[in-house]
Amino acid sequence: MTETQGDAVPVLAIDGPGGAGKGTVSRLLASALGWHYLDSGALYRIVALAARRSAVALEDEPRVAALVPALDIRFGTGSDDSVWLQGEEVSAHIRHEEAGAMASVVAALPAVREALLLRQRAFRQEPGLVADGRDMGTVVFIDALQKVFLTASAQERADRRYKQLIAKGIDVNIGDLLADINARDARDSSRAVAPLRPADDAIVVDTTRMSIPEVVSQILAMVNKKRESML
């Protein structure tokens, strides 16, 4: 795919902090639109997992970055939240809290972010892409058709995560989850490279008191209106 072809493919960029509903909303949007889906947060978790499996220290920036080009990654869409690495489903390995903390360390490494940039942009294929992450609209797809920044209160995000983990039979402390979310927010917002923030032209959607169907419906309306205006 040439750069010109890639630029012609529409992108819906969904950014925001962890626990705001980006993953679920983005998969449903990709399914509704019939577009491809990119879970960039999972990419960093996958890189961290690959580093651990290769006995590479997460802080070893050159060696971690060197792992990126050879990674074979695939995502499910709609209700399928599976993640595949080198033909192995690794969803269970990358969804726990330790993996999130590891990913946050890896995501702060400039060389790793640079290595993943081309990988992320390669997901931009016809007929379109829904890109979920923390810098999709500010760095990776600055020309996205529509940019949305999903957010919610830290307490609400901790409550959601708590319910998810309890439903999976995982014993967890709500106070620890809230502390982890606050620490991750601070780390992601203050990092030197691609800090977490809404793009200047993004629409901020607070999901604290919204259901998933309400969020999906609102964003679909935005995208359809934007597409109609460009005809």
Secondary structure, DSSP 8 states (H G I E B T S, - for coil): --HHHHHHS-EEEEE--TTSSHHHHHHHHHHHHT-EEEEHHHHHHHHHHHHHHTT--TT-HHHHHHHGGG--EEE--TT---EEETTEE-HHHHSSHHHHHHHHHHHT-HHHHHHHHHHHHTT--TT-EEEEESSIIIIITTT-SEEEEEE--HHHHHHHHHHHHHHTT----HHHHHHHHHHHHHHHHH-SSS-S---TT-EEEE-TT--HHHHHHHHHHHHHHHHHHT-
